Structures are given as structure tokens and as C-alpha cells.
Amino acid sequence: MNTIKKLSITAGLLLLPTVVAAQTGAAATVADLTSTLYGYLGVIIFIGAYALVPMENTIHLRKSKPVLFAAGAIWILVSLAYAGMGDFHTAHDAIKASLLEYAELFLFLLVAMTYINAMEERNVFQRLRAFLVSRGFSLRMIFWITGVLAFIISPVADNLTTALLMGAVAMAVGGKNKTFISLACINIVVAANAGGAFSPFGDITTLMVWQKGKIAFSGFFAIFIPAVVNWLIPAVIMSFFVDKDVPEALDETVTMKYGAWFIMALFLATIATAISFHNFLHLPPAAGMMFGLSYLGLFSYHIKRHENRINKYDTILGVRDRDCNDQGEFSAFDIMKKISRAEWDTLLFFYGVILCVGGLAQFGYLSLVSKFMYADLGATWANCLVGVLSAIVDNIPVMFAVLTMDPSMSQGQWLLVTLTAGTGGSMLAIGSAAGVALMGTARGTYTFGAHLKWTPVIALGYAASILCHLMLNRALM
């Protein structure tokens, strides 16, 4: 864990110039406060708070808590700094711009998480897991099946949910075979991150790029083949180290509940609605997602009628019934409960990150970093560096910084930074939410050290995917 701590702190120092460059809407009124005490204190607070994030599973401190504290403290410093110059309006306008950024992201993710929770309650994911563990596949076959499914599912569902689902399959089949479970988890993390890179719905970074209008929805598919290369090269190499043993099939049967298939169809319809709002109506995708939430709300009323609960109101948001009654039967479908069980720690973490980054930007680092990364280094090298940094620190603040710096880049370069930010986190276990989550569920088997052994192989896939993109999409560069 000392290694992780050192890496996280080092990453903070390396990432600092990029991260503090972000801000939305108020760039024209940013004063140069980079050499003031307020600016230095803001930087120290951010690095200290963010250094705690990779250690969440060790110290049992939710990642949202330190960044929420840092966000509040940084904006206090911003306000004091501008007030000291007699400016009482800039800080207010700047934080409103950051809040608007967060609101769009929050509403979009809240709907997506609600649908995922609804499908989980209807046993959609449990049915898939039961099917795989009861087929009697060999370990090598499970290695490939979980990898392929992680790559296919993550463009629609988020990479975190996908990794947890496929990781559960690998652990159920692998049993006490720690080598297989470790390799399968690494493969799942790489596949989930790569699969999410070519879809606006597969990762938070791609979602932010799409919502900013940098790449059209169909434009992301230009990096499909580079994403495949990113996963396939390390997967092929690792597969030679997976046993061909055939473990005994597990006798597990799960039946999906009433309405499961229709809820999946509604989720796809909601995605189509969000795309239509963005492409045809020129409205924020989050508004389309909220409209899609009404589909699920209305269908939940039908489920309630089907379950003969027509006279019972859905539980008030935030007030939860027990999962099971006294007879051990699961409680009925309740859309309000699905909303209340969204991943609130993650949603609050995003708030902290966006507000921290936006606050630090008000101290005036934007022009300095933009010149260094995108003028001195050049867009291609800068975008490759973004991926390396996202392996050490979460890719969300990195991508948010790039988007709000808004360097003048071609579509090919925006696709490149989307690819690198989405897949660079695969190089270290702490570089993505999928890796951190699987380290928690496969504790002691899939570890930081186990993943680090395969970092050179994963880095090979990362470099190959960049070269593949530069060759295939050279007309866009």
C-alpha cells in the first residue's frame, strides 16, 4: 500500500498542471493568482484530498468525502482571493458554471444508474451469470467469454457494472484458482475500459466529450478497431497463461422477473431519446435521459398493477423498505427505491472533482498549461500523456481539464484523447473504477501487485491502439 500511496501522490504532482487548468464559462475573467498564498493552499488541499481516493478500500473512507471537503475549501479560497481584489462577482459566476456542468452529468448518470438498478432487481444480470457458470466451460473459455462480454456490454452499461458482473462469473467458476481469477479480472478491466471508449455511454469521459459536442454520437465508432486492439493484444498474451482445466459446472438457475425484457427495451429507447434530443432538437442529452426515466416510471405502474399492488403508493424517495419481508420474500418493484439506490458516492465524487477543478482554474493556471501541453508538446503527445496520467489518477479530472481548456484540435485528436483517457486507466489497477471495484470484490487475489506484473503487456496494447488510430483515422487528424 505504500507503493500505491507514493504513486497517487506522485500522480497528483504530475497531474497538477493539467487538472488545475480546467474551468468553464469564466475563462475570460480569470486573474493570475498562481503565485498567491490562496493558489498554493488550493493546490495543497486538492492533492491531499485526491491522494486519499486510491486508498478507499484500505482506509475505508468513501472517495466522495475528501473531495467534497476539498471542493468547499477551494471555493472559499477563490472567493477570498477575488474579494481581496474588490471583485465580488467572478467567483459567483464561475461556480455557477461548474454547477451547470455537474447538473447535466448528474441527471444523465442518475437515470442510467436507475435503469441498471431496475434490471438488476428484475434478475437480468443474475440470469446471465447463472447461465455462464452452469455451462461447464473451461477456464480458458471463461477467460475469453468474460472478456468479450465485458467489451460488448460496457458500451451500453457503464464499465464499473460490467466489470463487477463479469468478475462475479470469473470468481464463481475459478473457485480457489487464484492465478485464473487474477488474470480473468485483469482481462475484464482492460476489456471493460476499452469497450467503453468507443461509446458515449460506456465511460464518464466519453459522455463528457459527447455532451460538450466535440464528437458526434456516430463519430465515436471511428475508434472501435483501436479499442479492440487495445484489449485484444494483452488478452491474447495473457490467455497462454490460463489453464485449460474444466471445472465442475455449478447448478444454478435464475429466472428473470416479469417485465425484465421490456425494461431492457425501455433503456435502449431512453438512450435513443437522449441521442435524439442532442442531435435533432439541440437540447442537452440529460433532458432526453430524464424524459426516458418517465418511460420506466410509467411501466413501473404497470408492474404494480400486475403484482396486484394498485392501491399501494411507491415508497417516498429516501425511505427504504427492507429488502425482504419476514418470510424471506423480496419486496416488490419500486422505482423510487431504484432511484434512491443509485451510486450516490460516485455521483458526489463527481461533484467534488468538477468543483475542485473549476475552483483551482480560477487561480489562473489555464493559459500556462495549455501552452505547455498543446503548443510546446503538440496535441498528439499531449493526448498520449493524458492516458498515462489517467493510469495513475482517475481519468475524470484529467478529461474534464482537457475539455475545459478546450484546445484547438481536429476531430481525430479529440478521438485520440477520448481513446487514451478511456483506456489508459487499464495500465494500473487503481487507474479506473472497474479496477478499484474488482480489487474490493476479489480482495487478496486480484491485487495492485498482480495487475502491475502485466502492465507492460497492457501498455503494449495501449501503444498499439494509438498507432492503429493514427493510421486508420489519419484523414481526421
CORKAGI-V193442 format. One record per backbone hydrogen bond with DSSP energy under -1.0 kcal/mol. NH is the residue of the N-H (numbers start at 1). CO is the residue of the C=O. If there is no record, write none. Layout:
nh=NH co=CO
nh=NH co=CO
This chain:
nh=5 co=1
nh=6 co=2
nh=7 co=3
nh=8 co=4
nh=9 co=5
nh=10 co=6
nh=11 co=7
nh=12 co=8
nh=13 co=9
nh=14 co=10
nh=15 co=11
nh=16 co=12
nh=18 co=15
nh=19 co=15
nh=20 co=16
nh=21 co=18
nh=22 co=19
nh=29 co=26
nh=30 co=27
nh=33 co=31
nh=33 co=363
nh=36 co=33
nh=40 co=36
nh=41 co=37
nh=42 co=38
nh=43 co=39
nh=44 co=40
nh=45 co=41
nh=46 co=42
nh=47 co=43
nh=48 co=44
nh=49 co=45
nh=50 co=46
nh=51 co=47
nh=52 co=49
nh=56 co=53
nh=58 co=55
nh=59 co=55
nh=60 co=56
nh=65 co=62
nh=68 co=64
nh=69 co=65
nh=70 co=66
nh=71 co=67
nh=72 co=68
nh=73 co=69
nh=74 co=70
nh=75 co=71
nh=76 co=72
nh=77 co=73
nh=78 co=74
nh=79 co=75
nh=80 co=76
nh=81 co=77
nh=82 co=78
nh=83 co=79
nh=84 co=80
nh=86 co=83
nh=87 co=82
nh=93 co=89
nh=94 co=90
nh=95 co=91
nh=96 co=92
nh=97 co=93
nh=98 co=94
nh=99 co=95
nh=100 co=96
nh=101 co=97
nh=102 co=98
nh=103 co=99
nh=104 co=100
nh=105 co=101
nh=106 co=102
nh=107 co=103
nh=108 co=104
nh=109 co=105
nh=110 co=106
nh=111 co=107
nh=112 co=108
nh=113 co=109
nh=114 co=110
nh=115 co=111
nh=116 co=112
nh=117 co=113
nh=118 co=114
nh=119 co=115
nh=120 co=116
nh=121 co=117
nh=122 co=118
nh=123 co=120
nh=124 co=119
nh=127 co=123
nh=128 co=124
nh=129 co=125
nh=130 co=126
nh=131 co=127
nh=132 co=128
nh=133 co=129
nh=134 co=130
nh=135 co=132
nh=139 co=245
nh=142 co=138
nh=143 co=139
nh=144 co=140
nh=145 co=141
nh=146 co=142
nh=147 co=143
nh=148 co=144
nh=149 co=145
nh=150 co=146
nh=151 co=147
nh=152 co=148
nh=153 co=149
nh=154 co=150
nh=156 co=153
nh=157 co=153
nh=162 co=158
nh=163 co=159
nh=164 co=160
nh=165 co=161
nh=166 co=162
nh=167 co=163
nh=168 co=164
nh=169 co=165
nh=170 co=166
nh=171 co=167
nh=172 co=168
nh=173 co=169
nh=174 co=170
nh=175 co=171
nh=177 co=174
nh=178 co=176
nh=181 co=177
nh=182 co=178
nh=183 co=179
nh=184 co=180
nh=185 co=181
nh=186 co=182
nh=187 co=183
nh=188 co=184
nh=189 co=185
nh=190 co=186
nh=191 co=187
nh=192 co=188
nh=193 co=189
nh=194 co=190
nh=195 co=191
nh=196 co=192
nh=202 co=199
nh=207 co=203
nh=208 co=204
nh=209 co=205
nh=210 co=206
nh=211 co=207
nh=212 co=208
nh=213 co=210
nh=214 co=209
nh=221 co=218
nh=222 co=219
nh=223 co=220
nh=224 co=221
nh=227 co=223
nh=228 co=224
nh=229 co=225
nh=230 co=226
nh=231 co=227
nh=232 co=228
nh=233 co=229
nh=235 co=231
nh=236 co=232
nh=237 co=233
nh=238 co=234
nh=239 co=235
nh=241 co=238
nh=242 co=239
nh=250 co=133
nh=252 co=250
nh=257 co=122
nh=260 co=257
nh=263 co=259
nh=264 co=260
nh=265 co=261
nh=266 co=262
nh=267 co=263
nh=268 co=264
nh=269 co=265
nh=270 co=266
nh=271 co=267
nh=272 co=268
nh=273 co=269
nh=274 co=270
nh=275 co=271
nh=276 co=272
nh=277 co=273
nh=278 co=274
nh=279 co=275
nh=280 co=276
nh=281 co=276
nh=283 co=277
nh=287 co=284
nh=288 co=284
nh=289 co=285
nh=290 co=286
nh=291 co=287
nh=292 co=288
nh=293 co=289
nh=296 co=292
nh=297 co=293
nh=298 co=294
nh=299 co=295
nh=300 co=296
nh=301 co=297
nh=302 co=298
nh=303 co=299
nh=304 co=300
nh=305 co=301
nh=306 co=302
nh=307 co=303
nh=308 co=305
nh=309 co=304
nh=312 co=309
nh=319 co=316
nh=325 co=329
nh=328 co=325
nh=331 co=323
nh=338 co=334
nh=339 co=335
nh=340 co=336
nh=341 co=337
nh=342 co=339
nh=344 co=342
nh=347 co=343
nh=348 co=344
nh=349 co=345
nh=350 co=346
nh=351 co=347
nh=352 co=348
nh=353 co=349
nh=354 co=350
nh=355 co=351
nh=356 co=352
nh=357 co=353
nh=358 co=354
nh=359 co=355
nh=360 co=356
nh=361 co=357
nh=363 co=360
nh=364 co=361
nh=369 co=365
nh=370 co=366
nh=371 co=367
nh=372 co=368
nh=373 co=369
nh=374 co=370
nh=375 co=371
nh=376 co=371
nh=377 co=372
nh=382 co=378
nh=383 co=379
nh=384 co=380
nh=385 co=381
nh=386 co=382
nh=387 co=383
nh=388 co=384
nh=389 co=385
nh=390 co=386
nh=392 co=389
nh=393 co=389
nh=399 co=395
nh=400 co=396
nh=401 co=397
nh=402 co=398
nh=403 co=399
nh=404 co=400
nh=405 co=401
nh=406 co=402
nh=412 co=476
nh=414 co=410
nh=415 co=411
nh=416 co=412
nh=417 co=413
nh=418 co=414
nh=419 co=415
nh=420 co=416
nh=421 co=417
nh=422 co=418
nh=423 co=419
nh=424 co=420
nh=426 co=423
nh=427 co=424
nh=431 co=428
nh=436 co=432
nh=437 co=433
nh=438 co=434
nh=439 co=435
nh=440 co=436
nh=441 co=437
nh=442 co=438
nh=445 co=442
nh=446 co=442
nh=451 co=447
nh=452 co=448
nh=453 co=449
nh=454 co=451
nh=455 co=452
nh=458 co=454
nh=459 co=455
nh=460 co=456
nh=461 co=457
nh=462 co=458
nh=463 co=459
nh=464 co=460
nh=465 co=461
nh=466 co=462
nh=467 co=463
nh=468 co=464
nh=469 co=465
nh=470 co=466
nh=471 co=467
nh=472 co=468
nh=473 co=469
nh=476 co=473
